[in-house]
């Protein structure tokens, strides 16, 4: 590829950004995301894809392969934008020929022969030496320790093996974002989030259910403590999180309030403990509490102000200790009469971590477990969002890992399997599928790196939602096509792609359902940015 190709890519991206910008203004004129949900959803995804394309430009300047992958992705993103636009130009507020100047570029880089040429060319990552060491460490652990358990745990719905938890603790996985002064490995700076993204991808490549998700929950609690915890709370909990002495589950979602966090009903009410200690009793039901049986504590969001008109301003975060429970369900009682009951929720994939519905009846928590103490009262929504924004970036990294595993499996199978006298990988259609996988995965990875850099600077909150929106939907396509390349064997449990396919499906649902993320976060912030 030449510099001219990249300059053409820049021009095409700018053209696409102009179309998205006009659509955002049109959305604002029509009343915003709540009144124009279809437009808002499509614009949010279009903006996410175009932002992913822009993040590839620096990567594309690093070599011929990188430039080829970049141009292919830009053409693909613009093609997707055209598909969204056709027939809805008036709704979007753009001219029907708005993207016509990009047609030549798209024709060149969506040519089947060009995409097919990328089938075995996923491209280098261009990591600094420190990050290469992170990648090598976590890939080796994933291959040697996690991968041998992945299929058995998935098929038998087993628990995460304890040697994985202890092994991850030994290589520092749970301390990546914990400051050094509290026993972790974070020194701040631009690379703080990038190391987490790289580690998460490699663990997810081995297994989403027993690898990539293990560090997410401690990460969310860590961010909340760093943001709002007292010094005593940081000293108490962060070292234990760093060593896996304490494993965490997150209890935010409720049966009647999925992604509508501000509407939660679970209450935290001041009450004396068994010996007269100050504290709170927790009452209500939480659902989708992943890893809750094995966890030592729940990071629980509760309503501490009975005035429901305050919505998210009346919420606080508690660290709720609990005994270890059986994966198939648990019941605990406290001396003062408090009760906690966990019911497992069976799922089609993402097995090993296990999710639960948890009912709490007068479950008592010490006052010192309210994050931020009195200063944290009513600020729980913001502390929780500090962790969730990072969780969205981490989920994108998990999606990249799942996609990478699916691509590798499909490529290997296509080279080994013979059909009608040729290997499956010799056929043009297979090559084009693999080529698109290659550039979609690399673009997803590079956007994740870019967002990690922004978040390390205290920026990138909207981009964290964008990268999750784009990458998690991309993972569904990649794993589906990897499964399709396997033919009938793709539907058999003996091949890993069947697991990767059902695992990928959850990515657009948890850490913020795709629709809610696009309407309530991405589209809304795009509209709000017009006023600045």
N, C-alpha and C positions, 0 to 999 in steps of 0.2 A: 504494500500500500504506500501511497505517497502522501506528502504533507497536503497536497491539493485535496485529496480525499477527505482528510480530517477537516480542512477548512470548509469543504462542502457540508460535512456533517454538522459543523457549528452553525452554518446558515440554516440548515434544515431544522435543527433544534430551536433556533431563534424563531423560525416561522411557526413551529408547533407551540412554543411558549406564547406567541402572540395570539394564536387561536384559543388556547386555554385562558389567557388573560381576558379576552373578550367574553368568553363564556362565564367567567367568574363575575364580571361586571353585569352581565345579563342575569345571572342568578341573583345577584344583589337587588337588581331592579325589579325582579319578579317576587321578591319577598324573602329570599334566603332559602337555606336547605330545608327547613320544616315545611315550606309550602311547595317546593319543587324537588321532591326527593329523588326522582329518577335522574333529573339533570344534575343534581348535587352529587349523586353517587358516581355517575359517569365522569363528571369533571374531576372529582377527587382521584379516581383511578387514572384518568388521563394525565393529571398533574403529577401523580406518583411515577408513572412510566416515563414521562418527559424528564423529571428530575433524576431518575435512574440513568437515562441516556446522557444527561449532562455530566453526571459523575464519572462516566466512562472516558471523557475526553482526555484527561491527564494520563490515564492508563493507555489510551490509544496512541499517544505520542511516544511510547517507549519501544516501539518496534513494529515490524511488518505484521506479525501475527496479532499483536495487540490492536493495531489499526484495523485489521480485517474484522476482528470480533466487535470492535466498536462500531464500525460502519454497518455491520449486519444488524446489531442491536438497534441502532438509531432508525434504520429502515423499518425494522419490525415494529418499533414503538409508534412510528408515524402511520404505518399501515393500520395498526390497531386504533389509532385516533381517527383515521378516515372512516373505519367501520362504525365507530360510535357516532360520527357526525352525519353520515349519509341519511337523508330523510328528516333530520332534525336540525338542519342549519338555522331555521328561523328560531327554534327554541334556544339554540346556542348563541344566537345573535351574531353569526358570522356568514360571510358570503359562501355560496356553494363551491366557488373555485378557490377558496382560501389556501388550500394545500396543493393546488396544481403545480406551483413551482418546485415542489419536492418530488414530483412523480418520476423524473428521470433518475434521481438518486435512489429512490425506492426500487425502481425497476432493476437498477444495476445490482443492488445489494440484497434484493430478495430473489434474484435469479436462482433457480434450483441448483444449477451447477456450482454457483458460488457458495451457497449455504452448504452443499454437500462436501465441498472442499474443507470445511471446518469440522467435519465429523470426528476426527481424531486429534483435533487441535484445540484443547480447552484453554491453553495459554498459561503462562507463569503468573504468580500472584504478586511478585515484586515486593516482598516483605523485607524489612530491615533484619539484620542478623539476630537481634533480640527476639523479634517476633517469629523468625524462622525456628528458633529454639523452642518457643511456645508451641508452634505447630508440630514440630517433630516430637516433642514430649507427649502431647495429648493424642496425636495420631498413633504413636506407639502404644500408649495405654489403651486406646480404643481398640486397636487391632488385637492386642494380646490378652486383655482382661475383659473388655465389654463384649466384643463381637462373639466370642464363643458361647455366651449365655443368651444372646439376643433372640434367637429363634425359639429356644425352649421356653423362655419367659413369656414370649408372645403367644405361643400356641397353648400353653398350659395356664396362662393368666397368673403366673407366679409373682413373687415379690422381687424387688431389686436385691441381688445378692450382696451380703454384707461386705464381702471382699472388694466390691466395687466402691462402696462408700469409704471404707478405710484406705483403699488405694488412692482414691482421689484426694483424700485429706493429706496423705503423705506427699503428693506432688504439688500441694498447695492450691488445688482447684477452688476450695471454698474461701480462700483468702485473697483472691485476685483483686477484689474491689475494697478490701478492708485496709485502712491506713496502717502503715508499718508500726505506729506507736500502739496499736491495739492487736498486734500479733499477725497482721496480714502482710501483703506484698505490694500494696498500692503506695506509690510515691507521688501520685497526682500526675499532672502533665498531660500532653496530648495523647499519650499511649495508654492511658488508664482504661478506657473502654475498649480499645482495639484488642488488647490481650484477651479480654473476656469474650469478644466476638470470635476470635480465632479459636480459642479453647472450646467454645460452645459448638462451633461448626464441626470440629474434629470429633467431639464426643457424640454429636448427633449423627455423624456419618456412620459411627459404629452402631448406635441405637438411639432413637428418640426417647423411648420409654424408660430405658435403664441407664442412659448416658447423658444425653444433651439437656435433659430437664432437671437433673439433680442440683445444678448450681443456681437455677433460676430463683427458687424460693428464698434461699439464704441471701441471695443478691437483693431481692426486693426488701427484705427486712433490714439488711445492711444500709441500703440507701435511705430508708425511713429513719433509722437511728442516727446516721451521719447528719441528716437534714435537721431533725428535731429532737433527738435524744439529749438528755442531760449528760454531763461528764460521767456521773456515776453509772448511768445506764450503758453508756458506751464501754466503760471499763468492765462492766458485768457481762454483757452479752457478746460484744464483737470478738473477743478472743475465743469464746466458746463456739461461735459460728465458724471462725477461721479453721478450727481443728476438727469440726464435725462432732464435737462433744454435744452440741445442740443442733439438731436438725429441725427445719422449720416447714410448716405448711401455711398457706395464706387463706384466710376465711373472710372473704369480702362478699361474694355473690350470694344472693338469697333466692328462694324459689319463685317469689313474685317479682323480683327485681334483678334481672340478669345483668346487662351492662348499665342499667340505670342505677348507678351506685348511690346517687343523692337521695333515692327513695327508700333506702333500707329501713327495716323495722327493728332489727335486733338491738336491744337496749343494754346500756351499761349504767347501773344505778348505784350511787353510794350506799355502802352497807358495811357494817363491822364484821370482822372475821370471827372464827371460833373462839379466839382468845381476846377479842375486843380490838384487833388491829384494824386500821383504816383500810378500806378497799372498795371494791365494786362487785356487784353480782351481774352476770351476763345471762340474758334471757332471750330466746328466739332460735331460729333455724337458719343455718348456713348450708349452701350446697356447692358442689364442684370444688370441694376442698381436696386438692390433689396431694397425695402423700400423707394424709392426716393420720393414718394409723401408726406409721413408723415415726412420725415427727414427735419431737419432745415438747415443742411449743407451737401454738397457733398465733400468727399475726392477724388479729381480728379487728375489723372495723365495726364500731357500734355507735348507736345514737346515744349521746350523753346529755343532750338538751331535748326535753320532751316537746318543745315547740317545733313542730314539723314544718312550719313555714320557713324555718331557717335552712331547710334542705341540707346541702353539703356542709354548711357552716356549723351544723350541730353534731358533727361526727368526730370521734376520737379513735385512736389506735391503741389497742392493748396487746401486750405479750402475755399469752395465756398458756401457762405450763400444763402439761398433761402426761399421763403415763403412756408407755408404748402399748399399742393395741394390736389385736389380731386383724390381718388384712381382710378377713371375711366378715368383719363387723365387731364392734366393741361397745362396752358399757362401763362407765366409771362412776363412782360415788365419792363425795367428799364427807369428812366428819360432820360438817355443818348441815348436810342434807343436799348439797349441790349435786347435780347429775349431768353427765355428758354421754350421749349415745351417737355412735357413728354407723350409718348404713352404707355399704358399698354400692356404687353405681357401675354396673357392668357396661363396658364400651367395646366397640368393634376393633379398636386399635389403641395405641398409646398405652399399652399394658405394662405392668411392672410398678408404676408409680401408684396406681389405683386412685380413684376419686370417691368422695363420700358426701353424703348429706349428714350434717351434724346438728343434733338438737341439744341445746343447752338450757338447763332448768336451774336457775339460781346458782350457777357455777361461779364460785368466788375467786376473785383475783386481787392480789395485794395492790395497794395504791401506787407503790413504786413501779408497777408494771404498766402504768399509763405513760406512753411515750411523750416525753416533754413535761410530765407532771402537770401542774396547773397551767403552765405556759403552753402546754400542748392541747389543752381542752378546746375542742371545737376545730382543731387544725388537722384532724386525722385524714380528711380527704386529700389535703395537700401533701402530707407525708406519704400517704399511700400512692398518690400520683407520681411522686418522685421515684418510687420504685417501679411503678407500672410503665412509665415512659422508658425506663431502662429495660424493663421486661419485654416491651415491644421490639426494641432493637435486638434483644437476645433471641426472641422468637424468630425474627428474620434470619439470624445466624443459624438457628436450629433448622429452618427451612432450607438454607443453603446446604447444610450438612446432609439432610435427607435427599435433596436433589443430586448432590455429588455422588452419594452411594447408589442412587437409581441409575445415573448416567454410567457409572463404572460397570454396574451389573449388566446394563443393556449393551454396552460396547463389547464387553467380554463375550456375552451370549451371541451377539450378532457375528462375531468373528469365529465362533466355534460351531455354530449350528448351520447345517447345510439343508437347503430347500430347493427343489427343482434344479439340482446340479450346481448351485452356487451357495456361498455362505449368505446368510441373511444380511450381513453387512455389505455385501457387494451391490445390493439393489439401491437404486437412486432414492426411493422413498425412505428407506431406512437411513441412508446417509443424511438426508435432509432433516429427518427427525433428530438424529444425533447432533448434527450441526447446530440446529436451533437450541437444543439442550445446552451445548457448549457455550454459546454466547449469552443465553439467558442466565445461566449459572454464574458466569464470570461477571456479568453486569450486576447481578444481585449481590455478589460478594463485594464488588468494588463500591457499590452504594452503601453497603453495610459499613465498610471501612470509613467512608466519607462521613456518615452519620455519627460513627463512633468518635471521630475527630471533633466534630461539632459539639457533641455532648460533653466531651472533656473540657471544652471552653465555656460550658454553661449555656450552650445554644442547642439548636436542633430538635426542640420538642415536637414541632410539627413534622419534621423530617423523619423522626422515629416512628410516627404513625404512618407516614408515606411508605417507608421501607417495608414495614410489616404488611401494609395493604398490597403492595405490588408483589413482593417476594413470596408471600404465602399462597396467593392465587397461582403464581407461576409454578410452585411446587406441585400443585394438583395436576397441572398439565404434564410436567416432566415425569412424574411417577406414573401417570396413566399411560403415557407413550412408552415408557420403559417396560411397563407390564405388557403392552400390546406387542412390542418387539419380541417378547418371549413367547407370544402365541398362547397356546393352551397351557403351557408350563407356567406362564405368568399368573395363572389363576390357581396354581397349586401352591400349597403352603411350604413345600420343600424348597421353593425358590424365594429369596428374600424380597423380591419386588412386590409380592402380594402384601407383605408386612409394610413395606415402604409406602404403598398406595393408601392403605387405610390409616397409617400414621399421618401422612400428609394432609388428610382431610380435616384433621382437628386444628390445623394451624391457623385457618381463617376464622376459627370460632373462639379459641381461648385468647387471653390477654387482650380482650376487646374484640367483639364480633365484628366482622368486616363491614357490615352495613352501618353499625353504630359508629365505628371508627371513621368511616368515610363521611357520614352525615354530621355527626356531632363534634368531630375533631378537625379532620382535614378540610372539608368544604367550609365549615364555619370559620376556621382560621384564615382560609383564603379570602373569604368575604370580608372578615374583620380587617385584613391587611389593606384593603382599599381605603380605609379611613385614616391610615397612617401617612 
